[in-house]
Amino acid sequence: MPTERDAFVSSLSKFTQISTLKEIKEKNLDCVAGLIQLAVYDGNFLGNSWYYVLDCISKVDYMHVLGSGGRKDSEFFKAQKG
């Protein structure tokens, strides 16, 4: 049932709305928590669905870095003057 598993995990990942510019609501955070909980308890059975879990965690971490005053990705590649 890898197709069904991938469909479920990708749908849960989309409901997190991490990659959109919309306001994140409590239901979206519940989806993030559910996705992480799924990874913790059933991680051995996720197979290719790990992509969606890791992508979501990566985006949450990126938002945390930006929120704490970190530099954006584009700032790392700007040409140095001097």
PDB file as gemmi writes it, atoms N, CA and C in Angstrom:
CRYST1    1.000    1.000    1.000  90.00  90.00  90.00 P 1                      
ATOM      1  N   MET A   1       0.800  -1.189   0.000  1.00  0.00           N  
ATOM      2  CA  MET A   1       0.000   0.000   0.000  1.00  0.00           C  
ATOM      3  C   MET A   1       0.853   1.268   0.000  1.00  0.00           C  
ATOM      4  N   PRO A   2       1.953   1.282  -0.724  1.00  0.00           N  
ATOM      5  CA  PRO A   2       2.786   2.480  -0.739  1.00  0.00           C  
ATOM      6  C   PRO A   2       2.093   3.688  -1.378  1.00  0.00           C  
ATOM      7  N   THR A   3       1.219   3.457  -2.347  1.00  0.00           N  
ATOM      8  CA  THR A   3       0.530   4.563  -2.996  1.00  0.00           C  
ATOM      9  C   THR A   3      -0.412   5.265  -2.013  1.00  0.00           C  
ATOM     10  N   GLU A   4      -1.147   4.485  -1.263  1.00  0.00           N  
ATOM     11  CA  GLU A   4      -2.067   5.049  -0.274  1.00  0.00           C  
ATOM     12  C   GLU A   4      -1.305   5.771   0.828  1.00  0.00           C  
ATOM     13  N   ARG A   5      -0.195   5.179   1.264  1.00  0.00           N  
ATOM     14  CA  ARG A   5       0.638   5.797   2.302  1.00  0.00           C  
ATOM     15  C   ARG A   5       1.170   7.137   1.819  1.00  0.00           C  
ATOM     16  N   ASP A   6       1.708   7.158   0.608  1.00  0.00           N  
ATOM     17  CA  ASP A   6       2.248   8.403   0.057  1.00  0.00           C  
ATOM     18  C   ASP A   6       1.149   9.458  -0.094  1.00  0.00           C  
ATOM     19  N   ALA A   7      -0.034   9.049  -0.511  1.00  0.00           N  
ATOM     20  CA  ALA A   7      -1.146   9.990  -0.666  1.00  0.00           C  
ATOM     21  C   ALA A   7      -1.550  10.572   0.683  1.00  0.00           C  
ATOM     22  N   PHE A   8      -1.607   9.734   1.717  1.00  0.00           N  
ATOM     23  CA  PHE A   8      -1.987  10.216   3.045  1.00  0.00           C  
ATOM     24  C   PHE A   8      -0.954  11.183   3.603  1.00  0.00           C  
ATOM     25  N   VAL A   9       0.315  10.813   3.522  1.00  0.00           N  
ATOM     26  CA  VAL A   9       1.369  11.657   4.092  1.00  0.00           C  
ATOM     27  C   VAL A   9       1.511  12.951   3.299  1.00  0.00           C  
ATOM     28  N   SER A  10       1.405  12.898   1.991  1.00  0.00           N  
ATOM     29  CA  SER A  10       1.508  14.130   1.202  1.00  0.00           C  
ATOM     30  C   SER A  10       0.321  15.052   1.468  1.00  0.00           C  
ATOM     31  N   SER A  11      -0.873  14.488   1.649  1.00  0.00           N  
ATOM     32  CA  SER A  11      -2.045  15.314   1.977  1.00  0.00           C  
ATOM     33  C   SER A  11      -1.877  15.972   3.337  1.00  0.00           C  
ATOM     34  N   LEU A  12      -1.387  15.222   4.312  1.00  0.00           N  
ATOM     35  CA  LEU A  12      -1.146  15.787   5.637  1.00  0.00           C  
ATOM     36  C   LEU A  12      -0.107  16.900   5.556  1.00  0.00           C  
ATOM     37  N   SER A  13       0.895  16.695   4.738  1.00  0.00           N  
ATOM     38  CA  SER A  13       1.934  17.709   4.552  1.00  0.00           C  
ATOM     39  C   SER A  13       1.366  18.977   3.911  1.00  0.00           C  
ATOM     40  N   LYS A  14       0.476  18.818   2.947  1.00  0.00           N  
ATOM     41  CA  LYS A  14      -0.129  19.981   2.288  1.00  0.00           C  
ATOM     42  C   LYS A  14      -1.023  20.763   3.245  1.00  0.00           C  
ATOM     43  N   PHE A  15      -1.688  20.069   4.162  1.00  0.00           N  
ATOM     44  CA  PHE A  15      -2.562  20.742   5.121  1.00  0.00           C  
ATOM     45  C   PHE A  15      -1.784  21.535   6.168  1.00  0.00           C  
ATOM     46  N   THR A  16      -0.492  21.329   6.256  1.00  0.00           N  
ATOM     47  CA  THR A  16       0.305  22.140   7.179  1.00  0.00           C  
ATOM     48  C   THR A  16       0.401  23.574   6.672  1.00  0.00           C  
ATOM     49  N   GLN A  17       0.318  23.772   5.382  1.00  0.00           N  
ATOM     50  CA  GLN A  17       0.410  25.069   4.711  1.00  0.00           C  
ATOM     51  C   GLN A  17       1.675  25.828   5.105  1.00  0.00           C  
ATOM     52  N   ILE A  18       2.742  25.100   5.329  1.00  0.00           N  
ATOM     53  CA  ILE A  18       4.023  25.707   5.703  1.00  0.00           C  
ATOM     54  C   ILE A  18       4.598  26.513   4.545  1.00  0.00           C  
ATOM     55  N   SER A  19       4.412  26.055   3.325  1.00  0.00           N  
ATOM     56  CA  SER A  19       5.052  26.713   2.192  1.00  0.00           C  
ATOM     57  C   SER A  19       4.210  27.844   1.594  1.00  0.00           C  
ATOM     58  N   THR A  20       3.051  28.136   2.169  1.00  0.00           N  
ATOM     59  CA  THR A  20       2.233  29.223   1.655  1.00  0.00           C  
ATOM     60  C   THR A  20       2.489  30.488   2.466  1.00  0.00           C  
ATOM     61  N   LEU A  21       2.044  31.591   1.951  1.00  0.00           N  
ATOM     62  CA  LEU A  21       2.224  32.863   2.648  1.00  0.00           C  
ATOM     63  C   LEU A  21       1.019  33.212   3.510  1.00  0.00           C  
ATOM     64  N   LYS A  22       0.112  32.268   3.662  1.00  0.00           N  
ATOM     65  CA  LYS A  22      -1.068  32.498   4.481  1.00  0.00           C  
ATOM     66  C   LYS A  22      -0.709  32.400   5.961  1.00  0.00           C  
ATOM     67  N   GLU A  23      -1.591  32.955   6.776  1.00  0.00           N  
ATOM     68  CA  GLU A  23      -1.414  32.863   8.218  1.00  0.00           C  
ATOM     69  C   GLU A  23      -1.553  31.403   8.650  1.00  0.00           C  
ATOM     70  N   ILE A  24      -0.652  30.965   9.492  1.00  0.00           N  
ATOM     71  CA  ILE A  24      -0.699  29.595   9.991  1.00  0.00           C  
ATOM     72  C   ILE A  24      -1.618  29.570  11.201  1.00  0.00           C  
ATOM     73  N   LYS A  25      -2.609  28.700  11.154  1.00  0.00           N  
ATOM     74  CA  LYS A  25      -3.597  28.598  12.223  1.00  0.00           C  
ATOM     75  C   LYS A  25      -3.313  27.365  13.072  1.00  0.00           C  
ATOM     76  N   GLU A  26      -4.092  27.217  14.117  1.00  0.00           N  
ATOM     77  CA  GLU A  26      -3.884  26.095  15.030  1.00  0.00           C  
ATOM     78  C   GLU A  26      -4.061  24.752  14.328  1.00  0.00           C  
ATOM     79  N   LYS A  27      -5.008  24.677  13.413  1.00  0.00           N  
ATOM     80  CA  LYS A  27      -5.227  23.415  12.701  1.00  0.00           C  
ATOM     81  C   LYS A  27      -4.009  23.044  11.848  1.00  0.00           C  
ATOM     82  N   ASN A  28      -3.298  24.061  11.325  1.00  0.00           N  
ATOM     83  CA  ASN A  28      -2.096  23.784  10.553  1.00  0.00           C  
ATOM     84  C   ASN A  28      -0.973  23.273  11.455  1.00  0.00           C  
ATOM     85  N   LEU A  29      -0.874  23.852  12.636  1.00  0.00           N  
ATOM     86  CA  LEU A  29       0.124  23.375  13.597  1.00  0.00           C  
ATOM     87  C   LEU A  29      -0.196  21.963  14.068  1.00  0.00           C  
ATOM     88  N   ASP A  30      -1.483  21.647  14.183  1.00  0.00           N  
ATOM     89  CA  ASP A  30      -1.875  20.280  14.535  1.00  0.00           C  
ATOM     90  C   ASP A  30      -1.426  19.292  13.454  1.00  0.00           C  
ATOM     91  N   CYS A  31      -1.500  19.711  12.201  1.00  0.00           N  
ATOM     92  CA  CYS A  31      -1.039  18.856  11.100  1.00  0.00           C  
ATOM     93  C   CYS A  31       0.474  18.657  11.158  1.00  0.00           C  
ATOM     94  N   VAL A  32       1.207  19.719  11.495  1.00  0.00           N  
ATOM     95  CA  VAL A  32       2.660  19.595  11.654  1.00  0.00           C  
ATOM     96  C   VAL A  32       2.972  18.614  12.774  1.00  0.00           C  
ATOM     97  N   ALA A  33       2.288  18.766  13.900  1.00  0.00           N  
ATOM     98  CA  ALA A  33       2.501  17.864  15.035  1.00  0.00           C  
ATOM     99  C   ALA A  33       2.130  16.428  14.674  1.00  0.00           C  
ATOM    100  N   GLY A  34       1.041  16.262  13.938  1.00  0.00           N  
ATOM    101  CA  GLY A  34       0.634  14.926  13.507  1.00  0.00           C  
ATOM    102  C   GLY A  34       1.629  14.293  12.562  1.00  0.00           C  
ATOM    103  N   LEU A  35       2.171  15.094  11.674  1.00  0.00           N  
ATOM    104  CA  LEU A  35       3.170  14.591  10.729  1.00  0.00           C  
ATOM    105  C   LEU A  35       4.438  14.153  11.457  1.00  0.00           C  
ATOM    106  N   ILE A  36       4.861  14.944  12.424  1.00  0.00           N  
ATOM    107  CA  ILE A  36       6.048  14.584  13.201  1.00  0.00           C  
ATOM    108  C   ILE A  36       5.770  13.358  14.058  1.00  0.00           C  
ATOM    109  N   GLN A  37       4.585  13.290  14.645  1.00  0.00           N  
ATOM    110  CA  GLN A  37       4.232  12.126  15.452  1.00  0.00           C  
ATOM    111  C   GLN A  37       4.178  10.863  14.591  1.00  0.00           C  
ATOM    112  N   LEU A  38       3.658  10.980  13.402  1.00  0.00           N  
ATOM    113  CA  LEU A  38       3.641   9.855  12.472  1.00  0.00           C  
ATOM    114  C   LEU A  38       5.059   9.384  12.163  1.00  0.00           C  
ATOM    115  N   ALA A  39       5.962  10.332  11.970  1.00  0.00           N  
ATOM    116  CA  ALA A  39       7.350   9.989  11.673  1.00  0.00           C  
ATOM    117  C   ALA A  39       8.020   9.300  12.857  1.00  0.00           C  
ATOM    118  N   VAL A  40       7.716   9.761  14.063  1.00  0.00           N  
ATOM    119  CA  VAL A  40       8.335   9.185  15.252  1.00  0.00           C  
ATOM    120  C   VAL A  40       7.858   7.751  15.484  1.00  0.00           C  
ATOM    121  N   TYR A  41       6.562   7.537  15.398  1.00  0.00           N  
ATOM    122  CA  TYR A  41       6.014   6.228  15.742  1.00  0.00           C  
ATOM    123  C   TYR A  41       6.003   5.232  14.588  1.00  0.00           C  
ATOM    124  N   ASP A  42       5.886   5.701  13.371  1.00  0.00           N  
ATOM    125  CA  ASP A  42       5.798   4.796  12.220  1.00  0.00           C  
ATOM    126  C   ASP A  42       6.865   5.088  11.181  1.00  0.00           C  
ATOM    127  N   GLY A  43       7.973   5.660  11.598  1.00  0.00           N  
ATOM    128  CA  GLY A  43       9.030   6.048  10.672  1.00  0.00           C  
ATOM    129  C   GLY A  43       9.618   4.901   9.874  1.00  0.00           C  
ATOM    130  N   ASN A  44       9.636   3.708  10.448  1.00  0.00           N  
ATOM    131  CA  ASN A  44      10.199   2.559   9.736  1.00  0.00           C  
ATOM    132  C   ASN A  44       9.358   2.147   8.535  1.00  0.00           C  
ATOM    133  N   PHE A  45       8.128   2.609   8.486  1.00  0.00           N  
ATOM    134  CA  PHE A  45       7.219   2.197   7.414  1.00  0.00           C  
ATOM    135  C   PHE A  45       6.931   3.315   6.413  1.00  0.00           C  
ATOM    136  N   LEU A  46       7.581   4.468   6.555  1.00  0.00           N  
ATOM    137  CA  LEU A  46       7.273   5.602   5.684  1.00  0.00           C  
ATOM    138  C   LEU A  46       7.865   5.497   4.289  1.00  0.00           C  
ATOM    139  N   GLY A  47       8.977   4.828   4.140  1.00  0.00           N  
ATOM    140  CA  GLY A  47       9.570   4.676   2.816  1.00  0.00           C  
ATOM    141  C   GLY A  47       9.832   6.010   2.141  1.00  0.00           C  
ATOM    142  N   ASN A  48       9.313   6.177   0.921  1.00  0.00           N  
ATOM    143  CA  ASN A  48       9.505   7.414   0.160  1.00  0.00           C  
ATOM    144  C   ASN A  48       8.760   8.600   0.753  1.00  0.00           C  
ATOM    145  N   SER A  49       7.835   8.359   1.658  1.00  0.00           N  
ATOM    146  CA  SER A  49       7.066   9.442   2.268  1.00  0.00           C  
ATOM    147  C   SER A  49       7.902  10.268   3.235  1.00  0.00           C  
ATOM    148  N   TRP A  50       9.093   9.795   3.552  1.00  0.00           N  
ATOM    149  CA  TRP A  50       9.986  10.586   4.393  1.00  0.00           C  
ATOM    150  C   TRP A  50      10.269  11.940   3.764  1.00  0.00           C  
ATOM    151  N   TYR A  51      10.204  12.031   2.447  1.00  0.00           N  
ATOM    152  CA  TYR A  51      10.438  13.304   1.766  1.00  0.00           C  
ATOM    153  C   TYR A  51       9.512  14.390   2.312  1.00  0.00           C  
ATOM    154  N   TYR A  52       8.224  14.083   2.441  1.00  0.00           N  
ATOM    155  CA  TYR A  52       7.242  15.066   2.893  1.00  0.00           C  
ATOM    156  C   TYR A  52       7.492  15.479   4.343  1.00  0.00           C  
ATOM    157  N   VAL A  53       7.882  14.510   5.166  1.00  0.00           N  
ATOM    158  CA  VAL A  53       8.159  14.792   6.575  1.00  0.00           C  
ATOM    159  C   VAL A  53       9.376  15.700   6.696  1.00  0.00           C  
ATOM    160  N   LEU A  54      10.448  15.340   6.015  1.00  0.00           N  
ATOM    161  CA  LEU A  54      11.676  16.118   6.107  1.00  0.00           C  
ATOM    162  C   LEU A  54      11.527  17.502   5.477  1.00  0.00           C  
ATOM    163  N   ASP A  55      10.751  17.590   4.420  1.00  0.00           N  
ATOM    164  CA  ASP A  55      10.498  18.886   3.799  1.00  0.00           C  
ATOM    165  C   ASP A  55       9.749  19.803   4.764  1.00  0.00           C  
ATOM    166  N   CYS A  56       8.775  19.265   5.450  1.00  0.00           N  
ATOM    167  CA  CYS A  56       8.007  20.053   6.418  1.00  0.00           C  
ATOM    168  C   CYS A  56       8.898  20.496   7.580  1.00  0.00           C  
ATOM    169  N   ILE A  57       9.703  19.591   8.115  1.00  0.00           N  
ATOM    170  CA  ILE A  57      10.598  19.935   9.218  1.00  0.00           C  
ATOM    171  C   ILE A  57      11.601  20.996   8.778  1.00  0.00           C  
ATOM    172  N   SER A  58      12.096  20.870   7.562  1.00  0.00           N  
ATOM    173  CA  SER A  58      13.041  21.846   7.041  1.00  0.00           C  
ATOM    174  C   SER A  58      12.412  23.230   6.940  1.00  0.00           C  
ATOM    175  N   LYS A  59      11.176  23.307   6.486  1.00  0.00           N  
ATOM    176  CA  LYS A  59      10.494  24.594   6.359  1.00  0.00           C  
ATOM    177  C   LYS A  59      10.177  25.202   7.720  1.00  0.00           C  
ATOM    178  N   VAL A  60       9.835  24.358   8.695  1.00  0.00           N  
ATOM    179  CA  VAL A  60       9.598  24.857  10.050  1.00  0.00           C  
ATOM    180  C   VAL A  60      10.891  25.427  10.620  1.00  0.00           C  
ATOM    181  N   ASP A  61      11.993  24.731  10.408  1.00  0.00           N  
ATOM    182  CA  ASP A  61      13.286  25.220  10.894  1.00  0.00           C  
ATOM    183  C   ASP A  61      13.667  26.528  10.205  1.00  0.00           C  
ATOM    184  N   TYR A  62      13.404  26.629   8.925  1.00  0.00           N  
ATOM    185  CA  TYR A  62      13.704  27.851   8.180  1.00  0.00           C  
ATOM    186  C   TYR A  62      12.902  29.029   8.734  1.00  0.00           C  
ATOM    187  N   MET A  63      11.633  28.789   9.040  1.00  0.00           N  
ATOM    188  CA  MET A  63      10.807  29.839   9.622  1.00  0.00           C  
ATOM    189  C   MET A  63      11.337  30.236  10.995  1.00  0.00           C  
ATOM    190  N   HIS A  64      11.831  29.274  11.743  1.00  0.00           N  
ATOM    191  CA  HIS A  64      12.402  29.566  13.058  1.00  0.00           C  
ATOM    192  C   HIS A  64      13.645  30.434  12.916  1.00  0.00           C  
ATOM    193  N   VAL A  65      14.494  30.117  11.953  1.00  0.00           N  
ATOM    194  CA  VAL A  65      15.709  30.902  11.730  1.00  0.00           C  
ATOM    195  C   VAL A  65      15.354  32.335  11.344  1.00  0.00           C  
ATOM    196  N   LEU A  66      14.409  32.492  10.440  1.00  0.00           N  
ATOM    197  CA  LEU A  66      14.001  33.841  10.030  1.00  0.00           C  
ATOM    198  C   LEU A  66      13.367  34.604  11.183  1.00  0.00           C  
ATOM    199  N   GLY A  67      12.586  33.914  11.991  1.00  0.00           N  
ATOM    200  CA  GLY A  67      11.927  34.555  13.116  1.00  0.00           C  
ATOM    201  C   GLY A  67      12.886  34.986  14.207  1.00  0.00           C  
ATOM    202  N   SER A  68      14.028  34.316  14.282  1.00  0.00           N  
ATOM    203  CA  SER A  68      15.000  34.668  15.319  1.00  0.00           C  
ATOM    204  C   SER A  68      16.063  35.635  14.802  1.00  0.00           C  
ATOM    205  N   GLY A  69      15.837  36.198  13.632  1.00  0.00           N  
ATOM    206  CA  GLY A  69      16.740  37.225  13.107  1.00  0.00           C  
ATOM    207  C   GLY A  69      17.859  36.691  12.237  1.00  0.00           C  
ATOM    208  N   GLY A  70      17.760  35.457  11.807  1.00  0.00           N  
ATOM    209  CA  GLY A  70      18.784  34.879  10.947  1.00  0.00           C  
ATOM    210  C   GLY A  70      18.720  35.430   9.538  1.00  0.00           C  
ATOM    211  N   ARG A  71      19.750  35.141   8.772  1.00  0.00           N  
ATOM    212  CA  ARG A  71      19.808  35.639   7.392  1.00  0.00           C  
ATOM    213  C   ARG A  71      19.005  34.743   6.457  1.00  0.00           C  
ATOM    214  N   LYS A  72      18.433  35.361   5.429  1.00  0.00           N  
ATOM    215  CA  LYS A  72      17.731  34.614   4.393  1.00  0.00           C  
ATOM    216  C   LYS A  72      18.752  33.892   3.522  1.00  0.00           C  
ATOM    217  N   ASP A  73      18.302  32.873   2.814  1.00  0.00           N  
ATOM    218  CA  ASP A  73      19.191  32.103   1.941  1.00  0.00           C  
ATOM    219  C   ASP A  73      19.870  32.990   0.910  1.00  0.00           C  
ATOM    220  N   SER A  74      19.124  33.938   0.344  1.00  0.00           N  
ATOM    221  CA  SER A  74      19.678  34.786  -0.717  1.00  0.00           C  
ATOM    222  C   SER A  74      20.822  35.657  -0.205  1.00  0.00           C  
ATOM    223  N   GLU A  75      20.843  35.945   1.084  1.00  0.00           N  
ATOM    224  CA  GLU A  75      21.897  36.777   1.644  1.00  0.00           C  
ATOM    225  C   GLU A  75      23.243  36.065   1.709  1.00  0.00           C  
ATOM    226  N   PHE A  76      23.232  34.765   1.683  1.00  0.00           N  
ATOM    227  CA  PHE A  76      24.473  34.007   1.714  1.00  0.00           C  
ATOM    228  C   PHE A  76      25.200  34.054   0.367  1.00  0.00           C  
ATOM    229  N   PHE A  77      24.468  34.362  -0.683  1.00  0.00           N  
ATOM    230  CA  PHE A  77      25.051  34.314  -2.026  1.00  0.00           C  
ATOM    231  C   PHE A  77      25.249  35.690  -2.645  1.00  0.00           C  
ATOM    232  N   LYS A  78      25.049  36.740  -1.882  1.00  0.00           N  
ATOM    233  CA  LYS A  78      25.287  38.077  -2.404  1.00  0.00           C  
ATOM    234  C   LYS A  78      26.787  38.303  -2.579  1.00  0.00           C  
ATOM    235  N   ALA A  79      27.126  39.035  -3.611  1.00  0.00           N  
ATOM    236  CA  ALA A  79      28.535  39.323  -3.887  1.00  0.00           C  
ATOM    237  C   ALA A  79      29.098  40.225  -2.791  1.00  0.00           C  
ATOM    238  N   GLN A  80      30.264  39.895  -2.330  1.00  0.00           N  
ATOM    239  CA  GLN A  80      30.935  40.691  -1.305  1.00  0.00           C  
ATOM    240  C   GLN A  80      31.563  41.901  -1.969  1.00  0.00           C  
ATOM    241  N   LYS A  81      31.333  43.098  -1.418  1.00  0.00           N  
ATOM    242  CA  LYS A  81      31.934  44.319  -1.947  1.00  0.00           C  
ATOM    243  C   LYS A  81      33.254  44.540  -1.254  1.00  0.00           C  
ATOM    244  N   GLY A  82      34.215  44.989  -1.975  1.00  0.00           N  
ATOM    245  CA  GLY A  82      35.467  45.324  -1.312  1.00  0.00           C  
ATOM    246  C   GLY A  82      36.604  44.849  -2.018  1.00  0.00           C  
TER     247      GLY A  82                                                      
END                                                                             
